[in-house]
Amino acid sequence: MTYEEYEAIEKKRIERNIAMMESGVNFIDIRSAYIDEGVTIGAGTTIYPCVVIEGNVTIGENCTIGQNSRIVDSTIGNGVKIQSSVITESSVDDGTSVGPFAYLRPNSKIGKDCKVGDFVEVKNSTMADGAKASHLTYIGDSDVGERVNLGCGVVFVNYNGSQKFRSVVEEDAFIGCNSNLVSPVHIGKKAYVAAGSTITTDVPDGALFVARTKGKNIEGWVERRGILDKSKKNY
């Protein structure tokens, strides 16, 4: 590519951004937003610096697309807030917040008023209205019902090395922190999975599921071993 060709491409890019601004889109820095021709953005939406929007993308009104976000071939509803995240071939409905540092992989469908928080990855899955995964969670090949709460560190174990399996978590269920759902499993309505559990069987509606070994204290163990004594050298 010659410099003249580059300049022509840049000129068209800035002209597209200006046209969007004139139709009601807000830019923090109009020169640092990279938006393809096939993109539609609603009035009142704010685009932060270093945003990349590629392919066939529709973004609704009054959204916030935060710095360093990338959206590809996706549909974003109204009033959505996206912070420093990547969304590819997926949909996010009205009032949902995504990020920071979330990753929506292809065929993810996020409902209204959901939360996909920091370091949450969603792949080929659905989250119904009001579902929340606030941080450090992997949702793969699964269907999460309305108002489900997924605690920190929840993992949908969807792959056994050769096949992918799908799980379902029904509405109003609560999945405690550091739980593993070994697919395929079905978690019923208003079921409660205790933190630290590994689920390999279905959980009925309204049931409590606990899977932990019994803990014990060994008194004096640290002093006998001396492993925390900084005066001793460890070789």
mmCIF file of the C-alpha atoms, coordinates in Angstrom:
data_MODEL
# 
_entry.id   MODEL 
# 
loop_
_atom_site.group_PDB 
_atom_site.id 
_atom_site.type_symbol 
_atom_site.label_atom_id 
_atom_site.label_alt_id 
_atom_site.label_comp_id 
_atom_site.label_asym_id 
_atom_site.label_entity_id 
_atom_site.label_seq_id 
_atom_site.pdbx_PDB_ins_code 
_atom_site.Cartn_x 
_atom_site.Cartn_y 
_atom_site.Cartn_z 
_atom_site.occupancy 
_atom_site.B_iso_or_equiv 
_atom_site.pdbx_formal_charge 
_atom_site.auth_seq_id 
_atom_site.auth_comp_id 
_atom_site.auth_asym_id 
_atom_site.auth_atom_id 
_atom_site.pdbx_PDB_model_num 
ATOM 1   C CA . MET A 1 1   ? 0.000   0.000   0.000  1.00 0.00 ? 1   MET A CA 1 
ATOM 2   C CA . THR A 1 2   ? 1.296   3.423   -0.875 1.00 0.00 ? 2   THR A CA 1 
ATOM 3   C CA . TYR A 1 3   ? 1.065   6.406   1.450  1.00 0.00 ? 3   TYR A CA 1 
ATOM 4   C CA . GLU A 1 4   ? -1.468  7.995   -0.906 1.00 0.00 ? 4   GLU A CA 1 
ATOM 5   C CA . GLU A 1 5   ? -3.697  4.875   -0.718 1.00 0.00 ? 5   GLU A CA 1 
ATOM 6   C CA . TYR A 1 6   ? -3.427  4.896   3.064  1.00 0.00 ? 6   TYR A CA 1 
ATOM 7   C CA . GLU A 1 7   ? -4.373  8.569   3.182  1.00 0.00 ? 7   GLU A CA 1 
ATOM 8   C CA . ALA A 1 8   ? -7.457  7.883   1.008  1.00 0.00 ? 8   ALA A CA 1 
ATOM 9   C CA . ILE A 1 9   ? -8.609  5.088   3.345  1.00 0.00 ? 9   ILE A CA 1 
ATOM 10  C CA . GLU A 1 10  ? -8.085  7.276   6.401  1.00 0.00 ? 10  GLU A CA 1 
ATOM 11  C CA . LYS A 1 11  ? -10.028 10.122  4.785  1.00 0.00 ? 11  LYS A CA 1 
ATOM 12  C CA . LYS A 1 12  ? -13.021 7.837   4.180  1.00 0.00 ? 12  LYS A CA 1 
ATOM 13  C CA . ARG A 1 13  ? -12.844 6.524   7.753  1.00 0.00 ? 13  ARG A CA 1 
ATOM 14  C CA . ILE A 1 14  ? -12.932 9.993   9.256  1.00 0.00 ? 14  ILE A CA 1 
ATOM 15  C CA . GLU A 1 15  ? -15.755 11.017  6.924  1.00 0.00 ? 15  GLU A CA 1 
ATOM 16  C CA . ARG A 1 16  ? -17.832 8.032   8.133  1.00 0.00 ? 16  ARG A CA 1 
ATOM 17  C CA . ASN A 1 17  ? -17.183 8.998   11.744 1.00 0.00 ? 17  ASN A CA 1 
ATOM 18  C CA . ILE A 1 18  ? -18.185 12.606  11.059 1.00 0.00 ? 18  ILE A CA 1 
ATOM 19  C CA . ALA A 1 19  ? -21.415 11.453  9.414  1.00 0.00 ? 19  ALA A CA 1 
ATOM 20  C CA . MET A 1 20  ? -22.209 9.337   12.491 1.00 0.00 ? 20  MET A CA 1 
ATOM 21  C CA . MET A 1 21  ? -21.418 12.248  14.783 1.00 0.00 ? 21  MET A CA 1 
ATOM 22  C CA . GLU A 1 22  ? -23.786 14.456  12.830 1.00 0.00 ? 22  GLU A CA 1 
ATOM 23  C CA . SER A 1 23  ? -26.505 11.828  13.294 1.00 0.00 ? 23  SER A CA 1 
ATOM 24  C CA . GLY A 1 24  ? -26.102 11.841  17.087 1.00 0.00 ? 24  GLY A CA 1 
ATOM 25  C CA . VAL A 1 25  ? -23.210 9.517   17.909 1.00 0.00 ? 25  VAL A CA 1 
ATOM 26  C CA . ASN A 1 26  ? -20.727 10.890  20.448 1.00 0.00 ? 26  ASN A CA 1 
ATOM 27  C CA . PHE A 1 27  ? -16.981 10.386  19.961 1.00 0.00 ? 27  PHE A CA 1 
ATOM 28  C CA . ILE A 1 28  ? -14.391 11.001  22.664 1.00 0.00 ? 28  ILE A CA 1 
ATOM 29  C CA . ASP A 1 29  ? -11.747 11.074  19.913 1.00 0.00 ? 29  ASP A CA 1 
ATOM 30  C CA . ILE A 1 30  ? -13.160 10.867  16.412 1.00 0.00 ? 30  ILE A CA 1 
ATOM 31  C CA . ARG A 1 31  ? -9.775  10.036  14.905 1.00 0.00 ? 31  ARG A CA 1 
ATOM 32  C CA . SER A 1 32  ? -9.129  6.949   17.047 1.00 0.00 ? 32  SER A CA 1 
ATOM 33  C CA . ALA A 1 33  ? -12.356 5.014   16.336 1.00 0.00 ? 33  ALA A CA 1 
ATOM 34  C CA . TYR A 1 34  ? -12.158 2.402   13.564 1.00 0.00 ? 34  TYR A CA 1 
ATOM 35  C CA . ILE A 1 35  ? -15.636 1.643   12.223 1.00 0.00 ? 35  ILE A CA 1 
ATOM 36  C CA . ASP A 1 36  ? -16.463 -0.350  9.083  1.00 0.00 ? 36  ASP A CA 1 
ATOM 37  C CA . GLU A 1 37  ? -18.946 0.753   6.415  1.00 0.00 ? 37  GLU A CA 1 
ATOM 38  C CA . GLY A 1 38  ? -21.527 -1.890  7.386  1.00 0.00 ? 38  GLY A CA 1 
ATOM 39  C CA . VAL A 1 39  ? -21.945 -0.566  10.930 1.00 0.00 ? 39  VAL A CA 1 
ATOM 40  C CA . THR A 1 40  ? -25.083 1.175   12.245 1.00 0.00 ? 40  THR A CA 1 
ATOM 41  C CA . ILE A 1 41  ? -24.936 3.081   15.543 1.00 0.00 ? 41  ILE A CA 1 
ATOM 42  C CA . GLY A 1 42  ? -27.898 4.724   17.277 1.00 0.00 ? 42  GLY A CA 1 
ATOM 43  C CA . ALA A 1 43  ? -28.116 8.292   18.542 1.00 0.00 ? 43  ALA A CA 1 
ATOM 44  C CA . GLY A 1 44  ? -26.807 9.010   22.018 1.00 0.00 ? 44  GLY A CA 1 
ATOM 45  C CA . THR A 1 45  ? -24.213 6.232   21.927 1.00 0.00 ? 45  THR A CA 1 
ATOM 46  C CA . THR A 1 46  ? -20.705 7.208   23.009 1.00 0.00 ? 46  THR A CA 1 
ATOM 47  C CA . ILE A 1 47  ? -17.621 5.727   21.376 1.00 0.00 ? 47  ILE A CA 1 
ATOM 48  C CA . TYR A 1 48  ? -14.379 5.881   23.348 1.00 0.00 ? 48  TYR A CA 1 
ATOM 49  C CA . PRO A 1 49  ? -10.855 5.900   21.858 1.00 0.00 ? 49  PRO A CA 1 
ATOM 50  C CA . CYS A 1 50  ? -9.289  2.800   20.280 1.00 0.00 ? 50  CYS A CA 1 
ATOM 51  C CA . VAL A 1 51  ? -12.608 1.113   19.556 1.00 0.00 ? 51  VAL A CA 1 
ATOM 52  C CA . VAL A 1 52  ? -12.733 -1.260  16.570 1.00 0.00 ? 52  VAL A CA 1 
ATOM 53  C CA . ILE A 1 53  ? -16.114 -2.201  15.053 1.00 0.00 ? 53  ILE A CA 1 
ATOM 54  C CA . GLU A 1 54  ? -15.949 -4.601  12.118 1.00 0.00 ? 54  GLU A CA 1 
ATOM 55  C CA . GLY A 1 55  ? -18.334 -6.260  9.678  1.00 0.00 ? 55  GLY A CA 1 
ATOM 56  C CA . ASN A 1 56  ? -22.115 -6.216  10.031 1.00 0.00 ? 56  ASN A CA 1 
ATOM 57  C CA . VAL A 1 57  ? -22.695 -4.608  13.410 1.00 0.00 ? 57  VAL A CA 1 
ATOM 58  C CA . THR A 1 58  ? -25.788 -2.855  14.752 1.00 0.00 ? 58  THR A CA 1 
ATOM 59  C CA . ILE A 1 59  ? -25.495 -0.857  17.973 1.00 0.00 ? 59  ILE A CA 1 
ATOM 60  C CA . GLY A 1 60  ? -28.568 0.702   19.557 1.00 0.00 ? 60  GLY A CA 1 
ATOM 61  C CA . GLU A 1 61  ? -29.149 4.059   21.174 1.00 0.00 ? 61  GLU A CA 1 
ATOM 62  C CA . ASN A 1 62  ? -27.566 5.449   24.352 1.00 0.00 ? 62  ASN A CA 1 
ATOM 63  C CA . CYS A 1 63  ? -24.859 2.805   24.605 1.00 0.00 ? 63  CYS A CA 1 
ATOM 64  C CA . THR A 1 64  ? -21.321 3.223   25.890 1.00 0.00 ? 64  THR A CA 1 
ATOM 65  C CA . ILE A 1 65  ? -18.576 1.457   23.975 1.00 0.00 ? 65  ILE A CA 1 
ATOM 66  C CA . GLY A 1 66  ? -15.529 1.780   26.172 1.00 0.00 ? 66  GLY A CA 1 
ATOM 67  C CA . GLN A 1 67  ? -11.896 2.158   25.288 1.00 0.00 ? 67  GLN A CA 1 
ATOM 68  C CA . ASN A 1 68  ? -10.094 -0.773  23.584 1.00 0.00 ? 68  ASN A CA 1 
ATOM 69  C CA . SER A 1 69  ? -13.289 -2.683  22.799 1.00 0.00 ? 69  SER A CA 1 
ATOM 70  C CA . ARG A 1 70  ? -13.693 -4.740  19.609 1.00 0.00 ? 70  ARG A CA 1 
ATOM 71  C CA . ILE A 1 71  ? -17.069 -5.755  18.163 1.00 0.00 ? 71  ILE A CA 1 
ATOM 72  C CA . VAL A 1 72  ? -17.385 -8.007  15.105 1.00 0.00 ? 72  VAL A CA 1 
ATOM 73  C CA . ASP A 1 73  ? -20.565 -9.089  13.254 1.00 0.00 ? 73  ASP A CA 1 
ATOM 74  C CA . SER A 1 74  ? -22.788 -8.607  16.303 1.00 0.00 ? 74  SER A CA 1 
ATOM 75  C CA . THR A 1 75  ? -25.993 -6.927  17.466 1.00 0.00 ? 75  THR A CA 1 
ATOM 76  C CA . ILE A 1 76  ? -25.989 -4.650  20.514 1.00 0.00 ? 76  ILE A CA 1 
ATOM 77  C CA . GLY A 1 77  ? -29.256 -3.368  21.993 1.00 0.00 ? 77  GLY A CA 1 
ATOM 78  C CA . ASN A 1 78  ? -30.099 -0.032  23.610 1.00 0.00 ? 78  ASN A CA 1 
ATOM 79  C CA . GLY A 1 79  ? -28.461 1.253   26.765 1.00 0.00 ? 79  GLY A CA 1 
ATOM 80  C CA . VAL A 1 80  ? -25.691 -1.360  26.724 1.00 0.00 ? 80  VAL A CA 1 
ATOM 81  C CA . LYS A 1 81  ? -22.368 -0.625  28.427 1.00 0.00 ? 81  LYS A CA 1 
ATOM 82  C CA . ILE A 1 82  ? -19.262 -2.352  27.092 1.00 0.00 ? 82  ILE A CA 1 
ATOM 83  C CA . GLN A 1 83  ? -15.894 -1.805  28.758 1.00 0.00 ? 83  GLN A CA 1 
ATOM 84  C CA . SER A 1 84  ? -12.616 -2.966  27.189 1.00 0.00 ? 84  SER A CA 1 
ATOM 85  C CA . SER A 1 85  ? -14.111 -6.209  25.849 1.00 0.00 ? 85  SER A CA 1 
ATOM 86  C CA . VAL A 1 86  ? -14.307 -8.356  22.707 1.00 0.00 ? 86  VAL A CA 1 
ATOM 87  C CA . ILE A 1 87  ? -17.630 -9.437  21.174 1.00 0.00 ? 87  ILE A CA 1 
ATOM 88  C CA . THR A 1 88  ? -17.720 -11.609 18.053 1.00 0.00 ? 88  THR A CA 1 
ATOM 89  C CA . GLU A 1 89  ? -20.756 -12.975 16.172 1.00 0.00 ? 89  GLU A CA 1 
ATOM 90  C CA . SER A 1 90  ? -23.018 -12.552 19.191 1.00 0.00 ? 90  SER A CA 1 
ATOM 91  C CA . SER A 1 91  ? -25.916 -10.472 20.512 1.00 0.00 ? 91  SER A CA 1 
ATOM 92  C CA . VAL A 1 92  ? -26.345 -8.361  23.640 1.00 0.00 ? 92  VAL A CA 1 
ATOM 93  C CA . ASP A 1 93  ? -29.815 -7.115  24.568 1.00 0.00 ? 93  ASP A CA 1 
ATOM 94  C CA . ASP A 1 94  ? -30.958 -3.867  26.193 1.00 0.00 ? 94  ASP A CA 1 
ATOM 95  C CA . GLY A 1 95  ? -29.520 -2.611  29.464 1.00 0.00 ? 95  GLY A CA 1 
ATOM 96  C CA . THR A 1 96  ? -26.779 -5.216  29.795 1.00 0.00 ? 96  THR A CA 1 
ATOM 97  C CA . SER A 1 97  ? -23.235 -4.456  30.924 1.00 0.00 ? 97  SER A CA 1 
ATOM 98  C CA . VAL A 1 98  ? -20.195 -6.256  29.528 1.00 0.00 ? 98  VAL A CA 1 
ATOM 99  C CA . GLY A 1 99  ? -16.660 -6.110  30.904 1.00 0.00 ? 99  GLY A CA 1 
ATOM 100 C CA . PRO A 1 100 ? -14.129 -4.941  31.548 1.00 0.00 ? 100 PRO A CA 1 
ATOM 101 C CA . PHE A 1 101 ? -12.050 -7.638  29.865 1.00 0.00 ? 101 PHE A CA 1 
ATOM 102 C CA . ALA A 1 102 ? -14.943 -9.926  28.932 1.00 0.00 ? 102 ALA A CA 1 
ATOM 103 C CA . TYR A 1 103 ? -14.937 -12.135 25.839 1.00 0.00 ? 103 TYR A CA 1 
ATOM 104 C CA . LEU A 1 104 ? -18.128 -13.112 24.013 1.00 0.00 ? 104 LEU A CA 1 
ATOM 105 C CA . ARG A 1 105 ? -17.241 -15.755 21.476 1.00 0.00 ? 105 ARG A CA 1 
ATOM 106 C CA . PRO A 1 106 ? -19.425 -16.725 18.487 1.00 0.00 ? 106 PRO A CA 1 
ATOM 107 C CA . ASN A 1 107 ? -23.078 -17.641 18.995 1.00 0.00 ? 107 ASN A CA 1 
ATOM 108 C CA . SER A 1 108 ? -23.424 -16.098 22.436 1.00 0.00 ? 108 SER A CA 1 
ATOM 109 C CA . LYS A 1 109 ? -26.816 -14.556 23.180 1.00 0.00 ? 109 LYS A CA 1 
ATOM 110 C CA . ILE A 1 110 ? -27.025 -12.280 26.210 1.00 0.00 ? 110 ILE A CA 1 
ATOM 111 C CA . GLY A 1 111 ? -30.463 -11.098 27.369 1.00 0.00 ? 111 GLY A CA 1 
ATOM 112 C CA . LYS A 1 112 ? -31.719 -7.876  28.889 1.00 0.00 ? 112 LYS A CA 1 
ATOM 113 C CA . ASP A 1 113 ? -30.284 -6.385  32.083 1.00 0.00 ? 113 ASP A CA 1 
ATOM 114 C CA . CYS A 1 114 ? -27.580 -9.023  32.368 1.00 0.00 ? 114 CYS A CA 1 
ATOM 115 C CA . LYS A 1 115 ? -24.075 -8.626  33.710 1.00 0.00 ? 115 LYS A CA 1 
ATOM 116 C CA . VAL A 1 116 ? -21.067 -10.202 32.022 1.00 0.00 ? 116 VAL A CA 1 
ATOM 117 C CA . GLY A 1 117 ? -18.302 -8.941  34.258 1.00 0.00 ? 117 GLY A CA 1 
ATOM 118 C CA . ASP A 1 118 ? -14.534 -8.811  34.308 1.00 0.00 ? 118 ASP A CA 1 
ATOM 119 C CA . PHE A 1 119 ? -12.665 -11.818 32.914 1.00 0.00 ? 119 PHE A CA 1 
ATOM 120 C CA . VAL A 1 120 ? -15.866 -13.646 31.989 1.00 0.00 ? 120 VAL A CA 1 
ATOM 121 C CA . GLU A 1 121 ? -15.848 -15.722 28.789 1.00 0.00 ? 121 GLU A CA 1 
ATOM 122 C CA . VAL A 1 122 ? -19.037 -16.860 27.070 1.00 0.00 ? 122 VAL A CA 1 
ATOM 123 C CA . LYS A 1 123 ? -19.020 -19.288 24.137 1.00 0.00 ? 123 LYS A CA 1 
ATOM 124 C CA . ASN A 1 124 ? -21.984 -20.691 22.194 1.00 0.00 ? 124 ASN A CA 1 
ATOM 125 C CA . SER A 1 125 ? -24.256 -20.031 25.161 1.00 0.00 ? 125 SER A CA 1 
ATOM 126 C CA . THR A 1 126 ? -27.316 -18.077 26.230 1.00 0.00 ? 126 THR A CA 1 
ATOM 127 C CA . MET A 1 127 ? -27.877 -15.930 29.291 1.00 0.00 ? 127 MET A CA 1 
ATOM 128 C CA . ALA A 1 128 ? -31.536 -15.067 29.842 1.00 0.00 ? 128 ALA A CA 1 
ATOM 129 C CA . ASP A 1 129 ? -32.791 -11.719 31.172 1.00 0.00 ? 129 ASP A CA 1 
ATOM 130 C CA . GLY A 1 130 ? -31.279 -10.656 34.474 1.00 0.00 ? 130 GLY A CA 1 
ATOM 131 C CA . ALA A 1 131 ? -28.617 -13.383 34.629 1.00 0.00 ? 131 ALA A CA 1 
ATOM 132 C CA . LYS A 1 132 ? -25.291 -12.354 36.137 1.00 0.00 ? 132 LYS A CA 1 
ATOM 133 C CA . ALA A 1 133 ? -21.715 -13.589 35.971 1.00 0.00 ? 133 ALA A CA 1 
ATOM 134 C CA . SER A 1 134 ? -19.767 -10.852 37.705 1.00 0.00 ? 134 SER A CA 1 
ATOM 135 C CA . HIS A 1 135 ? -16.200 -12.117 37.370 1.00 0.00 ? 135 HIS A CA 1 
ATOM 136 C CA . LEU A 1 136 ? -13.773 -14.915 36.504 1.00 0.00 ? 136 LEU A CA 1 
ATOM 137 C CA . THR A 1 137 ? -16.281 -17.315 34.944 1.00 0.00 ? 137 THR A CA 1 
ATOM 138 C CA . TYR A 1 138 ? -16.373 -19.545 31.858 1.00 0.00 ? 138 TYR A CA 1 
ATOM 139 C CA . ILE A 1 139 ? -19.771 -20.297 30.295 1.00 0.00 ? 139 ILE A CA 1 
ATOM 140 C CA . GLY A 1 140 ? -19.370 -22.729 27.417 1.00 0.00 ? 140 GLY A CA 1 
ATOM 141 C CA . ASP A 1 141 ? -22.103 -24.552 25.454 1.00 0.00 ? 141 ASP A CA 1 
ATOM 142 C CA . SER A 1 142 ? -24.746 -23.839 28.085 1.00 0.00 ? 142 SER A CA 1 
ATOM 143 C CA . ASP A 1 143 ? -28.095 -22.154 28.688 1.00 0.00 ? 143 ASP A CA 1 
ATOM 144 C CA . VAL A 1 144 ? -28.378 -19.966 31.768 1.00 0.00 ? 144 VAL A CA 1 
ATOM 145 C CA . GLY A 1 145 ? -31.890 -18.988 32.876 1.00 0.00 ? 145 GLY A CA 1 
ATOM 146 C CA . GLU A 1 146 ? -33.404 -15.738 34.056 1.00 0.00 ? 146 GLU A CA 1 
ATOM 147 C CA . ARG A 1 147 ? -31.927 -14.133 37.163 1.00 0.00 ? 147 ARG A CA 1 
ATOM 148 C CA . VAL A 1 148 ? -29.349 -16.882 37.670 1.00 0.00 ? 148 VAL A CA 1 
ATOM 149 C CA . ASN A 1 149 ? -26.331 -15.802 39.685 1.00 0.00 ? 149 ASN A CA 1 
ATOM 150 C CA . LEU A 1 150 ? -22.986 -17.369 38.777 1.00 0.00 ? 150 LEU A CA 1 
ATOM 151 C CA . GLY A 1 151 ? -20.361 -16.801 41.449 1.00 0.00 ? 151 GLY A CA 1 
ATOM 152 C CA . CYS A 1 152 ? -16.695 -16.012 40.983 1.00 0.00 ? 152 CYS A CA 1 
ATOM 153 C CA . GLY A 1 153 ? -14.686 -18.838 39.448 1.00 0.00 ? 153 GLY A CA 1 
ATOM 154 C CA . VAL A 1 154 ? -17.593 -20.889 38.099 1.00 0.00 ? 154 VAL A CA 1 
ATOM 155 C CA . VAL A 1 155 ? -16.607 -23.112 35.172 1.00 0.00 ? 155 VAL A CA 1 
ATOM 156 C CA . PHE A 1 156 ? -18.866 -24.993 32.784 1.00 0.00 ? 156 PHE A CA 1 
ATOM 157 C CA . VAL A 1 157 ? -16.731 -28.033 31.995 1.00 0.00 ? 157 VAL A CA 1 
ATOM 158 C CA . ASN A 1 158 ? -18.033 -28.615 28.486 1.00 0.00 ? 158 ASN A CA 1 
ATOM 159 C CA . TYR A 1 159 ? -15.209 -30.572 26.806 1.00 0.00 ? 159 TYR A CA 1 
ATOM 160 C CA . ASN A 1 160 ? -13.920 -34.056 27.592 1.00 0.00 ? 160 ASN A CA 1 
ATOM 161 C CA . GLY A 1 161 ? -11.071 -34.028 25.102 1.00 0.00 ? 161 GLY A CA 1 
ATOM 162 C CA . SER A 1 162 ? -13.068 -35.249 22.124 1.00 0.00 ? 162 SER A CA 1 
ATOM 163 C CA . GLN A 1 163 ? -16.678 -34.057 22.503 1.00 0.00 ? 163 GLN A CA 1 
ATOM 164 C CA . LYS A 1 164 ? -18.534 -30.933 23.625 1.00 0.00 ? 164 LYS A CA 1 
ATOM 165 C CA . PHE A 1 165 ? -21.536 -31.241 25.957 1.00 0.00 ? 165 PHE A CA 1 
ATOM 166 C CA . ARG A 1 166 ? -24.267 -28.781 26.925 1.00 0.00 ? 166 ARG A CA 1 
ATOM 167 C CA . SER A 1 167 ? -25.657 -27.871 30.358 1.00 0.00 ? 167 SER A CA 1 
ATOM 168 C CA . VAL A 1 168 ? -28.757 -26.014 31.505 1.00 0.00 ? 168 VAL A CA 1 
ATOM 169 C CA . VAL A 1 169 ? -29.186 -23.820 34.586 1.00 0.00 ? 169 VAL A CA 1 
ATOM 170 C CA . GLU A 1 170 ? -32.829 -22.888 35.118 1.00 0.00 ? 170 GLU A CA 1 
ATOM 171 C CA . GLU A 1 171 ? -34.229 -19.604 36.380 1.00 0.00 ? 171 GLU A CA 1 
ATOM 172 C CA . ASP A 1 172 ? -33.375 -18.176 39.810 1.00 0.00 ? 172 ASP A CA 1 
ATOM 173 C CA . ALA A 1 173 ? -30.709 -20.787 40.535 1.00 0.00 ? 173 ALA A CA 1 
ATOM 174 C CA . PHE A 1 174 ? -27.610 -19.801 42.505 1.00 0.00 ? 174 PHE A CA 1 
ATOM 175 C CA . ILE A 1 175 ? -24.214 -21.264 41.632 1.00 0.00 ? 175 ILE A CA 1 
ATOM 176 C CA . GLY A 1 176 ? -21.648 -20.636 44.357 1.00 0.00 ? 176 GLY A CA 1 
ATOM 177 C CA . CYS A 1 177 ? -18.048 -19.538 43.812 1.00 0.00 ? 177 CYS A CA 1 
ATOM 178 C CA . ASN A 1 178 ? -15.456 -21.984 42.470 1.00 0.00 ? 178 ASN A CA 1 
ATOM 179 C CA . SER A 1 179 ? -18.006 -24.533 41.310 1.00 0.00 ? 179 SER A CA 1 
ATOM 180 C CA . ASN A 1 180 ? -17.503 -26.817 38.304 1.00 0.00 ? 180 ASN A CA 1 
ATOM 181 C CA . LEU A 1 181 ? -20.490 -27.942 36.260 1.00 0.00 ? 181 LEU A CA 1 
ATOM 182 C CA . VAL A 1 182 ? -19.331 -31.066 34.431 1.00 0.00 ? 182 VAL A CA 1 
ATOM 183 C CA . SER A 1 183 ? -21.556 -31.144 31.359 1.00 0.00 ? 183 SER A CA 1 
ATOM 184 C CA . PRO A 1 184 ? -24.088 -32.390 30.601 1.00 0.00 ? 184 PRO A CA 1 
ATOM 185 C CA . VAL A 1 185 ? -25.946 -31.488 33.801 1.00 0.00 ? 185 VAL A CA 1 
ATOM 186 C CA . HIS A 1 186 ? -29.294 -29.839 34.472 1.00 0.00 ? 186 HIS A CA 1 
ATOM 187 C CA . ILE A 1 187 ? -29.673 -27.446 37.421 1.00 0.00 ? 187 ILE A CA 1 
ATOM 188 C CA . GLY A 1 188 ? -33.306 -26.907 38.375 1.00 0.00 ? 188 GLY A CA 1 
ATOM 189 C CA . LYS A 1 189 ? -35.228 -23.755 39.227 1.00 0.00 ? 189 LYS A CA 1 
ATOM 190 C CA . LYS A 1 190 ? -34.157 -22.040 42.449 1.00 0.00 ? 190 LYS A CA 1 
ATOM 191 C CA . ALA A 1 191 ? -31.551 -24.745 43.054 1.00 0.00 ? 191 ALA A CA 1 
ATOM 192 C CA . TYR A 1 192 ? -28.557 -23.775 45.170 1.00 0.00 ? 192 TYR A CA 1 
ATOM 193 C CA . VAL A 1 193 ? -25.047 -25.075 44.500 1.00 0.00 ? 193 VAL A CA 1 
ATOM 194 C CA . ALA A 1 194 ? -22.705 -24.572 47.450 1.00 0.00 ? 194 ALA A CA 1 
ATOM 195 C CA . ALA A 1 195 ? -19.363 -22.892 46.796 1.00 0.00 ? 195 ALA A CA 1 
ATOM 196 C CA . GLY A 1 196 ? -16.502 -25.196 45.905 1.00 0.00 ? 196 GLY A CA 1 
ATOM 197 C CA . SER A 1 197 ? -18.693 -27.995 44.534 1.00 0.00 ? 197 SER A CA 1 
ATOM 198 C CA . THR A 1 198 ? -18.144 -30.137 41.448 1.00 0.00 ? 198 THR A CA 1 
ATOM 199 C CA . ILE A 1 199 ? -21.482 -31.092 39.907 1.00 0.00 ? 199 ILE A CA 1 
ATOM 200 C CA . THR A 1 200 ? -21.686 -34.309 37.890 1.00 0.00 ? 200 THR A CA 1 
ATOM 201 C CA . THR A 1 201 ? -25.387 -35.104 38.352 1.00 0.00 ? 201 THR A CA 1 
ATOM 202 C CA . ASP A 1 202 ? -28.621 -33.176 37.829 1.00 0.00 ? 202 ASP A CA 1 
ATOM 203 C CA . VAL A 1 203 ? -29.869 -30.974 40.680 1.00 0.00 ? 203 VAL A CA 1 
ATOM 204 C CA . PRO A 1 204 ? -33.657 -30.858 41.260 1.00 0.00 ? 204 PRO A CA 1 
ATOM 205 C CA . ASP A 1 205 ? -35.690 -27.660 41.652 1.00 0.00 ? 205 ASP A CA 1 
ATOM 206 C CA . GLY A 1 206 ? -35.097 -25.979 44.996 1.00 0.00 ? 206 GLY A CA 1 
ATOM 207 C CA . ALA A 1 207 ? -32.425 -28.444 46.138 1.00 0.00 ? 207 ALA A CA 1 
ATOM 208 C CA . LEU A 1 208 ? -29.087 -27.706 47.799 1.00 0.00 ? 208 LEU A CA 1 
ATOM 209 C CA . PHE A 1 209 ? -26.129 -29.455 46.173 1.00 0.00 ? 209 PHE A CA 1 
ATOM 210 C CA . VAL A 1 210 ? -22.897 -29.806 48.174 1.00 0.00 ? 210 VAL A CA 1 
ATOM 211 C CA . ALA A 1 211 ? -19.817 -31.742 47.051 1.00 0.00 ? 211 ALA A CA 1 
ATOM 212 C CA . ARG A 1 212 ? -16.842 -31.257 49.391 1.00 0.00 ? 212 ARG A CA 1 
ATOM 213 C CA . THR A 1 213 ? -14.490 -33.482 51.336 1.00 0.00 ? 213 THR A CA 1 
ATOM 214 C CA . LYS A 1 214 ? -14.526 -32.990 55.075 1.00 0.00 ? 214 LYS A CA 1 
ATOM 215 C CA . GLY A 1 215 ? -11.770 -30.668 56.265 1.00 0.00 ? 215 GLY A CA 1 
ATOM 216 C CA . LYS A 1 216 ? -9.635  -31.089 59.384 1.00 0.00 ? 216 LYS A CA 1 
ATOM 217 C CA . ASN A 1 217 ? -7.058  -29.135 61.372 1.00 0.00 ? 217 ASN A CA 1 
ATOM 218 C CA . ILE A 1 218 ? -3.637  -30.629 62.222 1.00 0.00 ? 218 ILE A CA 1 
ATOM 219 C CA . GLU A 1 219 ? -2.482  -28.665 65.253 1.00 0.00 ? 219 GLU A CA 1 
ATOM 220 C CA . GLY A 1 220 ? 1.176   -27.615 65.416 1.00 0.00 ? 220 GLY A CA 1 
ATOM 221 C CA . TRP A 1 221 ? 1.936   -28.802 61.881 1.00 0.00 ? 221 TRP A CA 1 
ATOM 222 C CA . VAL A 1 222 ? 3.454   -25.494 60.694 1.00 0.00 ? 222 VAL A CA 1 
ATOM 223 C CA . GLU A 1 223 ? 5.840   -25.200 63.636 1.00 0.00 ? 223 GLU A CA 1 
ATOM 224 C CA . ARG A 1 224 ? 6.954   -28.837 63.364 1.00 0.00 ? 224 ARG A CA 1 
ATOM 225 C CA . ARG A 1 225 ? 7.695   -28.480 59.667 1.00 0.00 ? 225 ARG A CA 1 
ATOM 226 C CA . GLY A 1 226 ? 9.325   -25.080 60.044 1.00 0.00 ? 226 GLY A CA 1 
ATOM 227 C CA . ILE A 1 227 ? 8.276   -24.127 56.522 1.00 0.00 ? 227 ILE A CA 1 
ATOM 228 C CA . LEU A 1 228 ? 7.375   -20.558 57.483 1.00 0.00 ? 228 LEU A CA 1 
ATOM 229 C CA . ASP A 1 229 ? 10.534  -19.945 59.523 1.00 0.00 ? 229 ASP A CA 1 
ATOM 230 C CA . LYS A 1 230 ? 12.378  -17.280 57.497 1.00 0.00 ? 230 LYS A CA 1 
ATOM 231 C CA . SER A 1 231 ? 15.605  -17.848 59.426 1.00 0.00 ? 231 SER A CA 1 
ATOM 232 C CA . LYS A 1 232 ? 16.005  -21.282 57.836 1.00 0.00 ? 232 LYS A CA 1 
ATOM 233 C CA . LYS A 1 233 ? 17.258  -21.733 54.293 1.00 0.00 ? 233 LYS A CA 1 
ATOM 234 C CA . ASN A 1 234 ? 15.329  -23.937 51.938 1.00 0.00 ? 234 ASN A CA 1 
ATOM 235 C CA . TYR A 1 235 ? 17.363  -25.938 49.470 1.00 0.00 ? 235 TYR A CA 1 
# 
